[in-house]
């Protein structure tokens, strides 16, 4: 299925870092965010946890939100 899980961190309305399930890793958008992305991308359990959230949160609820009436 074409389901994408995105987890973003913001500070002062500016996106700092994002996990994208299509990429399978964190991407930083500021200098601090790039450092954090490099740190979190090197922790296998953190990447596995975010990938699992796609399975548990998105795939579990897709039929509830977009099911046939």
C-alpha positions as MATLAB code, in Angstrom:
seq = 'XXXXXXXXXXXXXXXXXXXXXXXXXXXXXXXXXXXXXXXXXXXXXXXXXXXXXXXXXXXXXXXXXXXXX';
ca = [
       0.000    0.000    0.000;
       1.051    3.559   -0.609;
       1.056    4.730    2.983;
       3.663    7.145    4.257;
       4.458    7.759    7.912;
       6.051   11.139    8.647;
       7.306   12.263   12.057;
       8.512   15.867   12.292;
      10.038   18.030   15.015;
       9.451   21.785   14.945;
      10.913   24.687   16.886;
       9.501   28.220   16.494;
       7.384   27.072   13.541;
      10.513   25.838   11.707;
      10.845   22.169   10.831;
      14.092   20.896   12.326;
      14.061   17.192   11.497;
      11.769   14.634    9.861;
      11.520   10.858    9.698;
      10.018    9.699    6.419;
       8.990    6.053    6.097;
       9.510    6.143    2.321;
      13.156    7.081    2.867;
      13.506    4.948    5.990;
      15.648    7.513    7.773;
      15.739   10.936    9.415;
      16.448   14.058    7.376;
      17.612   17.308    8.958;
      16.551   20.729    7.670;
      18.705   22.953    9.882;
      22.287   22.678   11.087;
      21.107   21.226   14.389;
      18.615   18.953   12.598;
      21.316   17.515   10.343;
      23.419   16.652   13.395;
      20.438   15.026   15.096;
      19.527   13.115   11.926;
      23.054   11.709   11.671;
      22.922   10.706   15.331;
      19.483    9.036   15.151;
      20.158    7.346   11.816;
      23.090    5.526   13.443;
      20.860    3.987   16.136;
      19.266    0.862   14.608;
      16.643    0.575   17.347;
      15.435    4.145   16.695;
      15.005    3.471   12.960;
      13.269    0.150   13.697;
      10.944    1.892   16.158;
       9.878    4.503   13.591;
       9.382    1.861   10.913;
       7.247   -0.142   13.326;
       5.093    2.914   13.996;
       4.144    2.958   10.317;
       2.939   -0.613   10.659;
       1.098   -0.163   13.944;
      -0.354    3.305   13.473;
      -0.897    3.805    9.744;
      -1.657    0.328    8.460;
      -3.842   -0.503   11.450;
      -6.039    2.585   10.997;
      -6.170    2.934    7.214;
      -9.343    0.865    6.912;
     -11.016    2.912    9.643;
     -10.205    6.230    7.968;
     -10.524    5.253    4.317;
     -12.715    2.151    4.403;
     -15.596    1.587    2.066;
     -18.856    3.007    3.463;
];
